[in-house]
Amino acid sequence: MGIILYLIVGGLIGWLAGIILGKDVPGGIIGNIIAGIIGAWIGGELLGTFGPSLAGIAIIPALIGAIIFVFILSLILKAMRK
């Protein structure tokens, strides 16, 4: 049950990061999950683990990390289209 909750929280964080930036995360649900999990890792490395935690993911650093990841991903995809 823990891995399912981890994936759900990761998907929600990736989805929120896409909404906050106004960017669509490529890959749909799977892309949101990946963005949320990678964002949680980035946020944990940069900011540590403060704030509320759900399924082992610190929500605030994970959201900030996911926003950073989605922003960088959108820049890379935009550069590849040119």
N, C-alpha and C positions, 0 to 999 in steps of 0.2 A: 504494500500500500504506500510505502514511503516514496518509492520511485515515481509512482503515478502522481502523487501530490507535488513532487519536485518538478515534474514535467508541466503540470498545470500552472504552478506558480511561475515557472520560466516562461511559459507561453503568454501568461497575462502581463508579465513585465515587458516582454518583447512587443506585445500589442500596444501597451501604454506608451512605450518609447516611440513607436511609429506614429501614434496619435499626437503626442506632444510635439514631435518634429514636423508633422504633416507629411511624412514620407511613408510610402507603402513598402513594407518589408517583403522582398521577393521570396517566394516559396510558400506563401500562405501560412497555414497553421504551423507547419514544420519550420518554416523560416522564423516565425515568431518565437517558437520554443528555442531554437538555436540562438537567436539574438538575445533572448532572456538569459539563457545559461551562460553564454559568453560574456554578456553584460554583467552578470553576477560575479563572474571571475575577475573581470576588469575592475569593477567597482570594489570588490574585496581587496584586490592588490593595491589599488590607489588610496582607498579611504578606510579600509579596515572593516570591522563588523560592528557598526553602531545602529541604533534604532531598532524598530520591531523586526522580528525574525519569524519566518514561516517556512516550514519544511527545510530548515537548515540554510535558508537564504535570507540574508539581511536585506530588507526591502529597499531602503533608501539608497545604499551604495549600489545595489543591483540595478535600480532604475537609472541612476546617474551613469553607471557603466554601460547599460544598454543604450542610453541616449547617445553616448560617445560612439559606441560600436555602430549603431544605425546611421549616424551622421557620416562616419568614415566610410561605411559601406556604400552610402548613397553617392559620396564623392567619387569613389572608385568606379561605380557603375556608370556614373555620368561621364567620366573620362573615357571609359571603354566604348561608349556609344559614339563618341566623336571620331 
